Amino acid sequence: MTMSPQAALGRISGWEQAECQELSGGLTNSTWLVSVAGRRAVLKVDAAARSAPYNDRLAEKDIQMSAACAGLANAVLYAEECVYLTEYIDGNVWLPSCLDKNDNLEMLARSLRKLHSLPLTRRSFDAVDAASR
């Protein structure tokens, strides 16, 4: 059984009284937009600890924080085996038509170049296996 968002937030100092709004998506977790004292974050709660082909939450934290330090991702605020809290960043979800704009393609290319220049994580990911599961 998945932990409630309130129970998960009760483990995180300063987020115990946060308001929660469920977000759609999340293949292996429930996802919530949480807010308290003018701060917003995204909370992911897993029903069980993640295993291959997916990263466990602590490995995911290390990878995401490396990307965050490079300006490519939001920061991780809290991570444990089945609870993951990250900064919320306003933005727009790209549609296929966004790739029709040269400026967007150039921005995407710069971001991918920066991402692929980050230090290796010693973790491989089998996308085909993940998709088949």
C-alpha positions as CSV (number, residue, x, y, z in Angstrom):
1,M,0.0,0.0,0.0
2,T,1.3,3.5,-0.9
3,M,2.0,5.9,1.9
4,S,-0.2,8.9,1.9
5,P,1.3,12.2,0.9
6,Q,0.7,13.6,4.4
7,A,2.5,10.7,6.0
8,A,5.4,11.2,3.6
9,L,5.6,15.0,4.2
10,G,5.5,14.3,8.0
11,R,9.0,12.9,7.6
12,I,10.3,16.1,6.0
13,S,11.1,19.0,8.2
14,G,9.2,22.2,7.2
15,W,6.8,20.3,4.9
16,E,4.6,18.6,7.5
17,Q,1.7,21.1,7.0
18,A,1.9,21.3,3.2
19,E,-1.2,21.4,1.1
20,C,-1.3,18.6,-1.5
21,Q,-2.7,18.5,-5.0
22,E,-2.4,15.1,-6.9
23,L,-0.8,15.3,-10.3
24,S,-1.5,12.9,-13.1
25,G,1.3,10.6,-14.4
26,G,3.9,8.7,-12.6
27,L,4.3,5.1,-13.8
28,T,5.9,3.8,-10.5
29,N,4.7,6.4,-8.0
30,S,1.9,8.7,-7.0
31,T,2.9,12.4,-7.6
32,W,1.8,15.5,-5.8
33,L,2.3,19.2,-6.1
34,V,2.8,20.4,-2.5
35,S,3.0,23.9,-1.1
36,V,3.7,25.5,2.2
37,A,4.8,29.0,3.3
38,G,5.0,30.2,-0.3
39,R,7.2,27.3,-1.4
40,R,6.2,24.6,-3.9
41,A,7.7,21.2,-4.6
42,V,6.9,17.9,-6.3
43,L,6.4,14.9,-4.1
44,K,6.7,11.4,-5.4
45,V,5.6,8.5,-3.2
46,D,6.4,4.9,-4.3
47,A,4.4,1.9,-3.3
48,A,7.6,-0.1,-2.9
49,A,11.3,0.5,-3.3
50,R,12.4,0.9,-6.9
51,S,14.7,-1.7,-8.5
52,A,16.3,-2.3,-11.9
53,P,15.8,-1.2,-14.6
54,Y,14.9,2.0,-12.7
55,N,17.2,3.9,-10.4
56,D,16.5,3.6,-6.7
57,R,15.6,7.0,-5.2
58,L,19.1,7.7,-3.7
59,A,20.8,7.0,-7.0
60,E,18.2,9.2,-8.7
61,K,19.0,12.0,-6.3
62,D,22.7,11.8,-7.0
63,I,22.1,11.9,-10.8
64,Q,19.5,14.7,-10.5
65,M,21.7,16.8,-8.3
66,S,24.5,16.6,-10.8
67,A,22.1,17.8,-13.5
68,A,20.8,20.5,-11.1
69,C,24.3,21.8,-10.4
70,A,24.7,22.2,-14.2
71,G,21.5,24.2,-14.4
72,L,19.6,21.3,-16.2
73,A,17.2,20.1,-13.5
74,N,15.5,21.2,-10.3
75,A,17.1,20.4,-7.0
76,V,16.3,17.4,-4.8
77,L,15.1,18.6,-1.4
78,Y,14.6,15.1,0.2
79,A,15.1,11.5,-0.8
80,E,14.7,8.2,0.9
81,E,13.7,4.7,-0.4
82,C,10.1,5.5,-1.3
83,V,9.8,9.3,-0.9
84,Y,11.3,11.9,-3.2
85,L,10.8,15.7,-3.0
86,T,12.1,18.1,-5.6
87,E,11.8,21.8,-6.2
88,Y,8.9,22.8,-8.4
89,I,9.7,24.9,-11.4
90,D,7.1,26.6,-13.6
91,G,7.4,25.8,-17.2
92,N,5.7,24.7,-20.4
93,V,5.6,21.1,-21.6
94,W,6.8,21.0,-25.2
95,L,4.6,19.7,-27.9
96,P,6.0,18.3,-31.2
97,S,5.3,21.6,-32.8
98,C,7.9,23.3,-30.5
99,L,10.6,21.5,-32.5
100,D,9.6,23.4,-35.6
101,K,11.3,26.5,-34.1
102,N,15.0,26.8,-34.8
103,D,15.6,28.6,-31.5
104,N,14.1,25.7,-29.6
105,L,16.2,23.2,-31.5
106,E,19.4,25.1,-30.7
107,M,18.4,25.4,-27.0
108,L,17.7,21.6,-27.0
109,A,21.0,20.9,-28.6
110,R,22.9,23.0,-26.1
111,S,21.1,21.4,-23.2
112,L,21.8,17.9,-24.5
113,R,25.5,18.7,-25.1
114,K,25.7,20.0,-21.5
115,L,23.9,16.9,-20.2
116,H,26.1,14.5,-22.0
117,S,29.2,16.3,-20.7
118,L,28.4,15.6,-17.1
119,P,30.5,13.0,-15.2
120,L,29.3,9.4,-15.7
121,T,27.2,8.0,-12.9
122,R,28.5,4.4,-13.0
123,R,24.8,3.4,-13.7
124,S,23.6,2.1,-16.9
125,F,19.9,2.2,-18.0
126,D,18.2,-0.3,-20.2
127,A,15.4,1.8,-21.8
128,V,14.0,-1.2,-23.8
129,D,13.7,-3.3,-20.6
130,A,12.1,-0.4,-18.7
131,A,9.6,0.2,-21.6
132,S,8.7,-3.4,-21.7
133,R,7.9,-3.5,-18.0
